[in-house]
Amino acid sequence: VDVSGIAMIEGPTGHAIINVDAAGENSIVLHAGANGALTEAMLHRALDAAAPGDWFLTQNETVLVAEAMAAARARGLKTAHAAAPFDPAACGAALPHTDLLAVNEGEAAALARYLGTGPEALPVERVLVTLGARGERLHGPGGTVERPAFAVAPVDTTGAGDCFLGAALAALDA
């Protein structure tokens, strides 16, 4: 495992407590810790290894999301933002620098209330809305496409959206 991009910061590490209900749905309680202490210098050092055309993915467990997205885009990277854990203001701030926004159904509805417009009208090239057991909906240059999910018996949905987004970005990159 290449750990050259890891920085040491004084203070506690970030951590999450994941509560899972009987249906396999989760609720995550976060403590930002070191994730809340990142600096712009750290951000730019991390971006030094990227090349134009690479995907740059952010989410809301760290600070400097909008700044990171702007810096990545300025370097010619394609940008994706997973809006979890959801914060409408942070998501709205990232939108001007976002090529692909990934939200779940609840986040999409909350963002629509916050911005006054639905996912299909956001100023983003692609908006990927995950629909849980029903699949996903992609709003993009070719219109809106809905795809069903594979039927599974969920045990714990923690990380499901992250895994799905990773696979989606890999497919777009291919």
C-alpha positions in Angstrom: 0.0 0.0 0.0 1.5 3.4 -1.0 1.3 5.6 2.0 3.3 8.5 0.6 0.2 10.7 0.5 -0.5 10.4 4.2 0.1 13.4 6.3 0.4 13.5 10.1 -1.7 16.0 12.0 -1.7 16.6 15.8 -4.9 15.6 17.5 -7.4 12.8 17.3 -8.1 10.9 14.1 -11.5 11.2 12.4 -13.9 8.4 13.2 -17.4 7.2 12.5 -19.9 5.2 14.6 -22.2 3.2 12.3 -25.6 2.2 13.6 -27.4 -0.4 11.5 -31.1 -1.2 11.7 -32.9 -4.6 11.2 -33.4 -3.8 7.5 -29.7 -3.2 6.9 -30.0 0.6 6.7 -27.4 2.7 8.5 -27.1 5.9 10.3 -23.5 7.2 10.7 -22.3 9.6 13.5 -19.1 11.4 12.6 -16.3 13.1 14.4 -14.1 15.0 11.9 -10.9 14.9 14.0 -7.9 15.2 11.6 -10.2 15.4 8.6 -11.2 18.8 9.8 -7.6 20.0 10.1 -6.5 19.6 6.4 -4.7 22.6 4.9 -4.6 24.0 1.4 -0.9 23.1 1.3 -1.7 19.5 2.0 -4.4 19.6 -0.7 -2.0 20.9 -3.4 0.7 18.4 -2.4 -1.9 15.6 -2.9 -2.9 17.0 -6.3 0.7 17.0 -7.5 0.5 13.3 -8.4 -2.6 13.8 -10.6 -2.6 14.2 -14.3 -5.1 16.0 -16.6 -8.1 13.7 -17.3 -7.8 11.8 -13.9 -10.9 11.7 -11.8 -10.8 13.6 -8.5 -13.4 12.5 -5.9 -14.5 14.4 -2.8 -17.0 13.8 -0.1 -18.1 15.8 2.9 -16.1 14.1 5.7 -13.2 16.6 5.1 -12.8 20.4 4.9 -11.9 22.4 1.9 -14.2 20.5 -0.5 -15.0 23.4 -2.8 -11.4 24.6 -2.8 -10.2 21.1 -3.6 -12.6 20.7 -6.5 -11.6 24.1 -7.9 -7.9 23.3 -7.6 -8.5 19.9 -9.3 -10.4 21.3 -12.1 -7.8 24.0 -12.6 -5.3 21.2 -13.2 -7.5 19.6 -15.8 -8.9 16.8 -13.7 -12.5 15.5 -14.0 -14.3 16.1 -10.7 -16.8 14.0 -8.8 -18.5 14.9 -5.5 -20.3 12.4 -3.3 -22.5 14.6 -1.2 -22.4 12.4 1.9 -22.5 13.1 4.8 -25.0 15.5 3.4 -24.7 19.2 4.0 -26.6 21.3 1.5 -24.4 24.4 1.8 -21.2 22.4 1.3 -22.8 20.6 -1.7 -24.0 23.9 -3.2 -20.5 25.3 -2.8 -18.9 22.4 -4.7 -21.4 22.4 -7.6 -19.6 25.1 -9.7 -16.5 22.8 -9.8 -18.3 19.5 -10.2 -18.5 17.3 -13.3 -20.4 14.5 -11.6 -22.5 14.8 -8.5 -23.5 11.7 -6.6 -26.4 11.8 -4.2 -28.9 9.4 -2.8 -32.6 9.9 -3.1 -33.0 11.7 0.2 -30.0 14.0 -0.4 -31.4 14.8 -3.9 -34.7 15.9 -2.4 -33.0 18.0 0.3 -30.7 19.6 -2.2 -33.7 20.4 -4.4 -35.4 22.1 -1.5 -32.2 24.0 -0.7 -31.5 25.2 -4.2 -35.0 25.4 -5.5 -34.3 23.0 -8.5 -34.2 19.3 -9.1 -31.2 17.1 -10.0 -32.0 17.3 -13.7 -31.6 21.1 -13.8 -28.3 21.4 -11.8 -25.4 23.1 -13.5 -23.4 19.8 -13.5 -22.7 17.6 -16.5 -23.9 14.4 -14.7 -26.0 13.9 -11.6 -26.1 10.3 -10.3 -29.0 9.6 -7.9 -28.9 6.3 -6.1 -32.3 4.8 -5.4 -31.4 2.0 -3.0 -33.0 -1.3 -3.9 -34.6 0.3 -6.9 -31.3 1.1 -8.7 -30.0 4.5 -9.9 -31.0 7.4 -12.1 -28.4 9.3 -14.1 -29.1 12.8 -15.5 -26.5 13.6 -18.1 -25.8 14.9 -21.6 -27.9 12.2 -23.2 -30.9 12.8 -21.0 -32.1 10.8 -18.0 -31.5 7.1 -17.7 -32.8 4.8 -15.0 -31.3 1.4 -14.3 -32.6 -1.2 -11.8 -30.5 -2.7 -9.0 -29.6 -6.3 -8.6 -31.9 -7.9 -6.0 -30.0 -8.6 -2.7 -30.8 -9.3 0.9 -29.1 -6.4 2.7 -27.2 -7.0 5.9 -25.5 -3.7 6.2 -25.6 -0.9 3.6 -22.5 0.9 4.9 -20.2 1.7 2.0 -22.7 0.6 -0.7 -22.9 4.0 -2.2 -19.2 4.5 -2.1 -18.5 1.1 -3.8 -21.2 1.9 -6.4 -19.7 5.3 -7.1 -16.2 3.9 -7.4 -17.5 1.3 -10.0 -19.4 4.0 -11.9 -16.3 6.3 -12.1 -14.2 3.4 -13.2 -16.7 2.6 -15.9 -16.8 6.2 -17.0 -13.0 6.3 -17.1 -12.9 3.2 -19.2 
